Amino acid sequence: ENFRPGVMDRLGLGYETLAAIKPSLVYCSISGFGNTGPDAAKGGFDLVAQGVSGLMSITGHPDMPPAKVGVPITDISAGLLAANGILCAYIHALKTGQGQQVDTSLMEAGIAYTVWESSVYFAGGEIPGPLGSAHRVAAPYQALRTADGYLNIGAATQPTWEQLCRAIGQDNLIDDPRFKLPGDRKAREGELADLLEETFTAETTAYWLKMLEEAGVVAGPIYNMEQVYNDPQVLARKMLVDLEDPDLGTIHNIGIPVKLSVTPGRIRTRAPMLGEHSAEVLLERGFSQAEVDELVAAEVVVENKGPGAGR
């Protein structure tokens, strides 16, 4: 459940109430700030969580207004954390018969991402700021301009830096005292990016990606969503799944991002219409057809006969 703490208790469906009925129950709560602490009762959305977790203070470019991550990252991550917590609690319940409550929040999901930034703060009290696409300690490791756009370069180590210099015909930079060591390159990151872009802007992104791949330098394009779903690797990994809907035709879906070799998941059907399976579920649970009809007539249950009957 993902109500504010206390709501489920008021409804008579809180953990303590249900655990008294079924002690092995695993009960998960996701809220904005968690079930304890002075802010537990506050509502929370992804935007708010990105702010209080520090994510917005390190996202975007220096000297620009605060920026959030472009996707609802704390919403999604809190769900992933909850899934892991539920599995841990369920394994314990299988072994011991003892259930428990799993409690996580959007705020904590956001903080969990700040591994570099928290370490910097813990070590010396420095408050990190936004870096654009750059890395906290390595350079060049960022998006750089080309003749027709941008590409991402990951030359974080000394060997990859030297490979990059040779690949783009700038061998002289290898022994340039300004950029000789990793710390030198990070200290002069802006100057280095300007120098590299003088070379990269002479050719297209596709040209440089081919050159860098041949040289063993890790690099990649920056796609928009149309480009994502036309990429051969994305398609090969079945991250675009099409299903047919009786009313809407072909519906595109994001594929399953985890592949299991023995029990692979798959997207089998379209999303059901509102009430499409109401009668089926109730009949399976022991209701008679007359009881189902009575619930539908009383508008307690919505029944939809299926495709073509409306949503």
Secondary structure, DSSP 8 states (H G I E B T S, - for coil): --S-TTHHHHTT--HHHHHHH-TT-EEEEEESS-SSSTTTTS---HHHHHHHTTGGGSSS-TTS-----SS-HHHHHHHHHHHHHHHHHHHHHHHHS--EEEEEEHHHHHHTT-HHHHHHHHHH-------TT--SS-SSEEEEE-SSSEEEEE--SHHHHHHHHHHTT-GGGTS-TTTSSHHHHHHTHHHHHHHHHHHHTTS-HHHHHHHHHHHT-EEEE---HHHHTT-HHHHHTT-EEEEEETTTEEEEEE--S---SSS-----S----TTTTHHHHHHHTT--HHHHHHHHHTTSS----STTS--
